């Protein structure tokens, strides 16, 4: 009987050891290599009554060769559609990207992708706005920054409205985007 009791105790002890050692929590060997990005859009004071821009996306160029199909990373803009930029002046901003997780890597440019449904109102007359063909329905600013993991990057794109909107003598309106980008860095941990 003592043999049976000792064998049973030994078996239960071995089983408990196996169970406890196999249930250890596995540590993730790969560190978090991401940053968070916010993008806001604002305009400058203007004499125009309205500047309606169709915003499709915001993208970061993450490869040196911008012709590479993977060069531009979409930031999944949340407030797409047509927005009157004259509503977003004097510290008012339009949030385009809100806490988007991106790889912590070198970024070359930030691009505001615009649609074709753009207009301006001046002296109570609405004009259709054409984007200069050289801009390919986008406005690009140079950033050239290395993103660091576990940081929050907030980019505020400021469009100089009066310098960007050009009226021709034939009452045609062209958009030649003149923008600057302010970057703020916040520590997450």
N, C-alpha and C positions, 0 to 999 in steps of 0.2 A: 504494500500500500504506500509506503514512503517513496518507493521508486516512481509510482504513478503520480504521486503528489509533487515530487521534485521535477519530473518531466513536464507536468502541467504548468508549474511555476516558471520553469525555464522557457517553455513555448510561449507563454503569455508575455514574459519579459522581452523575448526576442521580437515578438509581434509588435509590442509597444514601441520598441526602439526603431524598428523599421517604419512604423507609421509616423512617428515624430520626426524622424530625419527626412523622410520623403515629403513631408508637408512644409518644409522650409520655404520661405518666400523667395522667389527668384528675383534677383536684382536686374534691372534693365541696364545692359552694358552700354547702350548708346545714349549719350546725353541729348537733351533737348536742344536742337539746333535751329530754332525758329525765333523770329521776332514778331511783334505785333505792329500793324500799320493802321493809322487813321489818316484820312485825307479830307480836307475841308476846302471849299471854294468860296471866294469873296470877290467883290468888285470894288472899283474906286468910284468916287463921286463923279457924276456925269451930268451933262445938260440934256441928255436923252430922257424921254419919259419911260421907255422900256427897252430892254435888250433880252429877247427870248432866245435862249440857247437850248438845243436838244442835246442832252448829255447821254451818251451810250455806255461809256465805260471809263475806267481809270486803269492804266497799266504801268508796270515798271519794266525797264529793259535790263535784263540780268545777264545777257551775253554781249561780248564785245562786237560781234558781227551782227548788226541789226537786221540783215537780210535772212538770217537763220530763222526758220519757222518757229523755233522755241525761244527766240530772243526776248519776246515780250510776254510778261506774266500778268494775266488779268487779276485785278484786285476785287472783282465781284462787287461793283458799285451798287449801293443800296437805293440811292435816290436818282434813278435814271428818269429820263423824260424831259419835258420842256420846262425850263425855269427862267423866271425874269430875274436877271442878275442885278438889276437896280434895287431889288428887295434885299440884297445881301451886301450892303455897304455899312460903314460905321460900326465895325466890330460884329456885324451880323454875318453868320457863315451858313453855308449849305454843306451838311455832312454827306460826303460821297462814299467814303469807306469807313467802316466802324469796327475796329479791332479785328482786322483780317490777319490771319496767321500766314507768314511768308518765310521762306528759307532765309537764314542769316547768311547772306552772300553779298558780293559787290553789286551795287546797282549803278547804272550809268545815267538813266533818264527816267523822268516821270512823264506820262502822256495822258492828256485829257482827250478822249475820243468823242467827237461831236457828230451828230446826225446832220441831215440836210434840211430839217424843218426849223430854220432860224429866222428871226425877224427883229426889226427895230421900229420903235415909234418915236418920231420927232415932229414937233408942232402938230400933233394930233393926226399925223399921216403915218400909216404903217408901210414899211418897206421890207421886201424879202432880202435876206442877207445871204450872199454867196461867200463861201470860204475860198480863199485864194487856192488855186489848184496845187501849188507847191507844198501846201500844208496837208494835203491828203486827208481832209476832215479830222485833223488832230492838231493839238498844240503840244509841243515837246519842250521840256526844260531839262537842262543838264543838272545832274545831282552829283555823280561820281563820289559815292560814299559806300563804305563797307558797313553793312548792317551787322550788329552784334547780337548774339542770342540773348534771350530773356530781357530784351529792352522793348520799349514802346516808342515808335517813331511817329510823330504827328507832322504831317506836311500840310501847310496852308498855301494854296495856290491863289495868288491875287492877279486878277485880270484887269489891266488898265483899260477901261472901257473906251474912253475918248481916243486914246492912241490906237486902239485895235479896230475901231469901226471907221471906215473911210467912205465918204460920199463922193461920187463922181459928178461931173457936170451933167450927165444924162440921167441923174437921179437913180443910179445904181449904187448899191451898198455892198462893200466887200468887207469881210472879216479877215484881218491880218493879226492874229492873236499876239499880244504883247503881255507876257506874264512874268512874274517872278515867284519863286517858291521859298517859303520860310520853313525850316525844319526845327522841330523841338524834340529833344531826347529825354525820355523818362526811364528811370530804373524800375523794374518790376519787383525785384527781390532785394 
